[in-house]
């Protein structure tokens, strides 16, 4: 059962990283405009001419 | 005359790091493609590093550092592209609500993370219980669960702990008290049991409980925030703007809030007064229907006092701003409003009423279990474990979800119908209504006058008159223009203040204005005695002439809406500040037997108090400033979106569009929501009736607790989804005409 000593902390660390990533995305305002984000992905004005 | 300069600087806020920030609500943004269009138009501007559109809220945020950036230029650029911007400042309330909702989401994330990981360990233990887990592995799993659960609960449980603590300090009980107690006891006992190498620990129950409850609260907050954002945009688009005159005659447009006592302001025909003031020069007629409900106009001239919210009809006025001195109408309204709002706050929310009864019962049951087990000869430890198990399993998880979940779904349904809720407990109060009280002016009738005899007028002539009317700001001219919205504008029109507009057309002069201005006074005089509420506007083009009759008309579906309410068994009453004769006519045409006219704000409140005394629960629907105290003192209240600011703030809900049907829809949705709330509470009680005896018998294992808790929460949530079904599909029409309005 010693494998648990690795696997349990590993599972926890991975989960914790996910949690931190979520909190980071929340704090940087990525959930402020969900409808806009959904449409922005379709606009291709980041290609080619940038003026 | 130079175009007035809009003083944008008044709206610019300075951030902590010195950057300047400007927020605006955008009108005219119809699709997602507009995001790119607006942003790329602004990207080219010098000195503006940051411009971002928020498509969800229809808002634009600009941030810059250099003073050289030309904000007015950016405005102009977007205006030419067809977008109208209105400076926007986040209201105090909305800011707080955003913070609260973010905090809930943060708590939810932590709780969900903890719940998932603890469940991972718990499931292993449960499976191990029937197979071959050894005691040391189980202890280790319990220990790890505890290490995750304790900090997570300390963070994620704060919203509940704080609210429970506040309630206890005020010597009240709310739903959060049993929740906090259950969570804390479950955690405490689990720690003890883990240290004692026992078989069961309840970390999973405690954290799962928090997760479910936080989910419910977050959804509730998110819905409220969305409603609030739409309402704030509407408010920004209609925010009072004032034209301030500096001593040397320069006109500056400023937000009305920034007017100071002694400022001189210019109010053109067709504009509403942004502040109370004394008239310095000019003479005009004021439409005060938004303030008093009276439809007859009041003639004012130099030296008269005029109130904010009055619509200026005929001539430009210059006023000196005055804070309303004691004894004016507005002071009386403020005073009544304060009193009425205090009376309203006595209402206790449904969920809190239930929990006042529920919490003692649960605590007594736990105590009984403890005492009984002791008497039956169990050890103190075993008796205590049983008592705590009772508290955990009866912790009002489903109960606390039962009401908010229904509220979320119902307010979402109302939102789609064009009804924006102001108060969280409004749905409960709407459901109890048995009497509907309407104001007349602006509520049963549309706020703007309309052409009555459009069908009798030669269409070609109407078109020409409407084209001419478009160049005038006079309220009656606007009404004629609105009668033929597609009419092309007539070029070269000149307006003669207080009389009318004229323009050359096909070699002859066309005139639109007062009957005297067009030489039609005898014909107009013949019409006058027929209906005292009608305003007559004359039109003449050579020999061709027409008399437009205008009056405030009923909302397009007023008759159906009222008769639907009567059919459903509501008592309908009209209380108006207008002349009794005018109210009588409206009441007759709507088949409403109960009506009163000529009421002052205090009289309306008195009538509503009398109804309350008779045990009736009244819904007040009104738009005028004079209705605000009545709205606040009624059991529940609604106002149309064109209502005065003060009035909207006092109302529980605001409805969009020209139709009156949202009133009936709101009552219907709320009643259905209330039925589902009761059903949900019954479900939770049923669950407790099964689970609590199990716990009292000492048969409750963590597995059963987890299954029962999530099962009942799920059931209650699924049941709540039915609350959205009541709304009919009238929203499309209602929303279309609300969006078409300027």
Interface residues (C-beta under 8 A of the other chain):
Chain A: X1 X4 X8 X11 X12 X15 X16 X18 X19 X22 X23 X26 X31 X32 X33 X34 X35 X36 X38 X39 X40 X42 X43 X45 X51
Chain B: X32 X33 X35 X36 X40 X44 X53 X54 X55 X56 X57 X102 X105 X106 X109 X110 X113 X116 X117 X120 X121 X137 X140 X144 X148
